[in-house]
Amino acid sequence: MIVTLTVNPALDRTVELEDALSPGDVQQAVAVREDAGGKGVNVARVLAGAGAPATAVLPLAEDDPYRPLLGDLPVRTVPIEGRVRANLTLTDPDGETTKINLPGPVVAEQEARALIDEVVAAADGADWLALCGSLPRGVPADFYVDVALAVRARCARPPRIAVDTSGPALAEAVLSGAVDLIKPNDEELVELSLLLDRSVRPLEQKEMTRVTRSRRREIADDPAAAQRIARLLVPAQVRAALITLGGDGAVLVEPDGAWLAAPPPTDVRSTVGAGDSALAGYLLAHVAGEDGPGRLRSAIRYGSATAALPGTGLATPADLPTGDIPVRALS
């Protein structure tokens, strides 16, 4: 069993454009779809599509129009006053994706506490708990730390814990030492390293952006550079890091090794949900007992398969590329 927590779910509305996005112009859409989104919900949907037992925990009002979109996905919900936010995604024929994320509801302190209680109840005896996505208004940056500590203290058989978030929420989770796996992309990894680097003064946003872009270029030129950054955290703060690099593949860093794998040739149609699918692929392989390279291959297959689907479609086993995924060990 794998349990996911999505504190800030979103109704994903995807519009496929006939041509490349041209700001200021009137453009023709060729298709539109709506899905129950949010990173943890996406992970649970991929897991369920693969036939794996999965449960998604999320805050949700009883009459929220988001609820019917969940279909038959197993969920545990905590009632809140607000409504789920909506995210708009624009995709063009070349796979270029533009996202507009609207603000979500304010989650009150008692609602956040109820979410922690629900996660503890759902996660006892599970193989993994995945804490996914941004935090809504009203929830402090160390919320995922509170969840992880509560699960470890109150579950008779606590699961391994993965975190897929960014910014201060990710930094707090790493500093706590309470999580087993982080799944940043290259930008999130660089930002994390800057937030945790106490040898430098806090950077202004403009300077943070400049340094982040520079270090991302280094990773683009040499994907193994992601491993060198992650080694500052693994295993001292977390047990493993799965770093997704878009078209350059992914890097997996564990205490006993690190590996790089490139994706198979992929006709990218939309990158929405690709990282979530990669995390799901990793978790599926881990539960199946595969080794590090096998877990990385599974992450690559699921992430690439989702990137080849339109809009917010998520990969199923039938969508997975069948060719070999070469994996290279990193020193």
C-alpha positions in Angstrom: 0.0 0.0 0.0 1.2 3.5 -0.9 -0.5 6.6 0.7 -0.2 10.1 -0.8 -1.0 13.4 0.8 -2.0 16.4 -1.3 -2.5 19.4 0.9 -3.2 21.8 -2.0 -5.1 19.8 -4.7 -6.1 21.5 -8.0 -8.7 21.1 -10.6 -6.5 20.8 -13.7 -8.0 22.4 -16.8 -5.9 21.8 -19.9 -6.3 23.6 -23.2 -4.5 22.3 -26.3 -3.7 25.1 -28.7 -3.7 24.7 -32.5 -0.5 26.8 -32.7 2.3 28.0 -30.5 1.2 30.3 -27.7 1.2 34.0 -28.9 0.6 36.4 -26.0 -1.9 39.1 -26.9 -3.4 37.2 -29.8 -6.7 35.4 -30.1 -6.0 31.7 -30.6 -7.9 28.5 -31.5 -8.1 25.6 -29.1 -8.4 22.1 -30.5 -9.2 20.3 -27.2 -9.9 20.9 -23.5 -10.1 18.5 -20.6 -10.5 18.6 -16.8 -8.9 16.3 -14.3 -8.5 15.9 -10.6 -5.0 17.2 -10.1 -2.4 18.0 -7.4 0.9 16.1 -7.2 -0.2 13.5 -4.6 -3.4 12.8 -6.4 -1.4 12.4 -9.7 0.9 9.9 -8.0 -2.0 7.9 -6.6 -3.7 7.9 -10.0 -0.6 6.5 -11.7 -0.2 3.9 -8.9 -3.9 2.8 -9.2 -3.6 2.7 -12.9 -0.7 0.2 -12.5 -2.9 -2.0 -10.2 -1.0 -1.0 -7.0 -3.0 -0.4 -3.8 -3.0 3.3 -3.2 -4.9 5.9 -1.2 -4.9 9.6 -1.6 -5.5 11.8 1.4 -6.6 15.4 0.8 -8.7 18.3 2.1 -12.0 18.6 0.3 -15.4 20.1 1.0 -18.3 17.6 0.5 -19.9 19.7 -2.3 -16.7 20.6 -4.1 -17.1 20.0 -7.9 -13.6 18.5 -7.8 -14.9 15.4 -6.0 -16.6 13.7 -8.9 -13.4 14.0 -11.0 -11.7 11.6 -8.6 -13.7 8.8 -10.0 -13.1 5.5 -8.3 -9.7 6.5 -6.9 -9.5 5.4 -3.2 -9.5 8.6 -1.1 -9.7 9.8 2.5 -10.8 13.4 2.7 -10.9 16.0 5.5 -13.7 18.6 5.2 -12.6 22.2 4.8 -14.4 25.5 4.2 -12.8 26.5 1.0 -12.9 25.1 -2.6 -10.1 23.4 -4.5 -8.2 25.8 -6.6 -8.1 25.6 -10.4 -4.9 25.4 -12.5 -4.9 26.3 -16.2 -2.4 24.6 -18.6 -1.8 25.7 -22.2 0.0 23.2 -24.5 1.0 23.6 -28.1 1.8 21.1 -30.8 5.5 21.1 -29.9 4.8 20.1 -26.3 5.6 23.6 -24.9 3.6 24.0 -21.7 2.5 27.2 -20.0 0.9 26.9 -16.5 -1.2 29.4 -14.6 -1.7 28.2 -11.0 -4.4 30.0 -9.1 -4.2 30.4 -5.3 -5.9 27.7 -3.2 -8.1 28.0 -0.1 -6.8 29.0 3.3 -6.5 25.8 5.4 -7.3 26.5 9.1 -5.1 25.2 11.9 -7.8 22.7 13.0 -8.2 21.5 9.5 -4.4 21.0 9.2 -4.4 19.0 12.4 -7.3 16.8 11.1 -5.2 16.1 8.0 -2.3 14.9 10.1 -4.7 12.6 12.0 -6.1 11.2 8.8 -2.6 10.6 7.3 -1.5 8.7 10.5 -4.6 6.5 10.3 -4.1 5.8 6.6 -0.4 5.3 6.6 -0.1 2.8 9.5 1.3 -0.4 7.8 1.8 1.2 4.4 5.0 0.7 2.4 5.4 4.4 1.5 3.8 7.7 2.4 4.4 10.4 -0.3 3.9 14.0 0.8 3.4 16.0 -2.4 3.0 19.4 -3.7 2.9 23.0 -2.5 1.4 24.1 0.8 -1.8 26.1 0.8 -2.3 29.4 2.5 -2.5 29.1 6.3 -0.1 26.1 6.5 3.4 26.7 7.8 6.5 25.7 5.9 7.3 22.9 8.3 4.0 21.2 7.9 5.4 18.2 6.2 7.9 17.8 9.1 4.9 17.7 11.5 3.3 15.1 9.3 6.4 12.9 9.1 7.1 13.1 12.8 3.5 12.3 13.7 3.6 9.3 11.4 6.9 8.0 12.9 5.7 8.5 16.4 2.1 7.3 16.2 2.1 4.5 13.6 2.7 1.0 14.9 4.3 0.2 11.6 5.4 3.5 10.0 6.0 3.6 6.3 9.0 5.1 4.4 8.4 8.7 3.6 8.9 10.5 0.3 8.6 14.3 -0.1 8.0 16.0 -3.5 7.8 19.8 -2.9 10.0 22.8 -3.3 11.3 26.0 -1.6 11.2 26.4 2.2 8.9 23.4 2.6 11.5 21.1 1.0 14.3 22.7 3.0 12.4 22.2 6.3 11.8 18.5 5.4 15.4 17.9 4.6 16.7 19.7 7.7 14.4 17.5 9.9 16.1 14.3 8.9 12.6 12.7 9.0 12.2 11.7 5.4 13.7 8.9 3.3 13.4 10.2 -0.3 13.2 13.6 -1.9 12.2 14.1 -5.6 13.3 17.6 -6.8 13.8 18.6 -10.3 17.0 20.4 -11.3 15.6 23.9 -10.4 14.3 22.7 -7.0 17.5 21.0 -6.2 19.6 24.1 -6.9 17.2 26.3 -4.9 17.4 23.7 -2.0 21.2 23.8 -2.0 21.1 27.6 -1.8 18.5 27.6 1.0 20.6 25.1 3.0 24.0 26.7 2.3 24.7 28.5 5.6 28.2 29.7 4.4 26.5 32.4 2.3 24.2 35.2 3.3 20.5 34.8 2.3 20.1 35.8 -1.3 17.8 38.4 -2.6 15.2 36.9 -5.1 16.9 38.5 -8.1 20.3 37.1 -7.1 18.7 33.7 -6.2 17.2 33.6 -9.7 20.6 34.4 -11.3 22.5 31.8 -9.3 19.8 29.2 -9.9 20.0 29.7 -13.7 23.7 29.5 -13.7 23.8 26.2 -11.7 21.0 24.8 -13.8 23.1 25.4 -16.9 25.9 23.5 -15.3 23.5 20.5 -14.8 22.3 20.8 -18.4 25.9 20.7 -19.6 26.8 17.8 -17.2 23.8 16.0 -15.7 26.2 14.3 -13.2 26.5 17.7 -11.5 23.1 17.0 -10.0 24.7 14.0 -8.2 27.4 16.2 -6.7 24.8 18.6 -5.2 22.7 15.8 -3.9 25.7 14.2 -2.2 25.7 17.1 0.2 22.3 15.7 1.5 22.6 11.9 1.0 22.9 10.1 3.3 23.5 12.8 5.9 20.0 14.3 5.8 17.9 12.0 3.6 18.3 8.4 2.5 17.9 9.0 -1.2 17.3 11.7 -3.9 15.6 11.2 -7.2 16.3 14.2 -9.3 14.3 14.6 -12.5 16.0 16.5 -15.4 13.3 16.7 -18.0 14.7 15.8 -21.4 18.1 14.8 -19.8 16.5 12.0 -17.8 17.0 11.6 -14.1 19.7 10.9 -11.4 19.2 8.7 -8.4 21.5 9.2 -5.5 21.5 6.6 -2.6 24.0 5.9 0.2 25.7 3.0 -1.7 25.6 4.5 -5.2 24.4 7.0 -7.8 23.1 6.5 -11.3 22.1 8.5 -14.3 19.7 7.5 -17.0 18.5 9.3 -20.1 14.9 9.0 -21.4 14.1 7.1 -24.6 13.2 9.1 -27.7 9.9 10.8 -26.7 7.5 12.9 -28.7 6.7 15.3 -25.8 3.1 16.6 -25.8 2.8 17.9 -22.3 5.1 17.8 -19.3 2.3 18.1 -16.7 2.4 15.2 -14.3 5.7 13.8 -15.7 7.6 14.3 -12.5 4.7 12.9 -10.4 4.6 9.8 -12.7 8.4 9.4 -12.3 7.9 9.3 -8.5 5.1 6.8 -8.9 7.4 4.7 -11.1 10.1 4.7 -8.5 7.7 3.7 -5.7 6.3 0.9 -7.8 9.7 -0.5 -8.4 10.8 -0.1 -4.8 7.8 -2.0 -3.5 8.5 -4.7 -6.1 12.0 -5.1 -4.7 14.0 -3.7 -7.6 17.6 -2.3 -7.0 18.6 1.3 -7.5 19.1 1.1 -11.3 15.8 -0.7 -11.7 14.0 1.9 -9.7 15.6 4.6 -11.8 14.5 2.9 -15.0 11.0 2.6 -13.8 10.9 6.3 -12.9 12.2 7.2 -16.4 9.6 5.0 -18.1 6.7 6.4 -16.3 7.8 10.0 -16.6 8.5 9.7 -20.3 5.2 8.0 -20.9 3.3 10.8 -19.3 5.2 13.4 -21.2 4.1 11.7 -24.4 0.4 12.1 -23.5 -1.7 15.2 -24.2 -2.9 17.5 -21.5 -3.0 16.1 -18.0 -3.1 12.5 -19.1 -1.1 10.1 -16.9 0.8 7.0 -17.9 -0.6 3.5 -17.5 1.5 0.3 -18.0 0.1 0.2 -21.6 1.8 3.6 -22.3 5.3 2.7 -21.2 8.2 2.6 -23.7 9.4 -0.9 -24.2 13.0 -0.3 -25.2 16.0 -0.5 -22.9 16.8 2.4 -20.6 20.6 2.4 -20.2 21.8 3.4 -16.7 25.3 4.7 -16.0 26.9 4.5 -12.6 28.3 7.8 -11.3 31.5 8.0 -9.3 
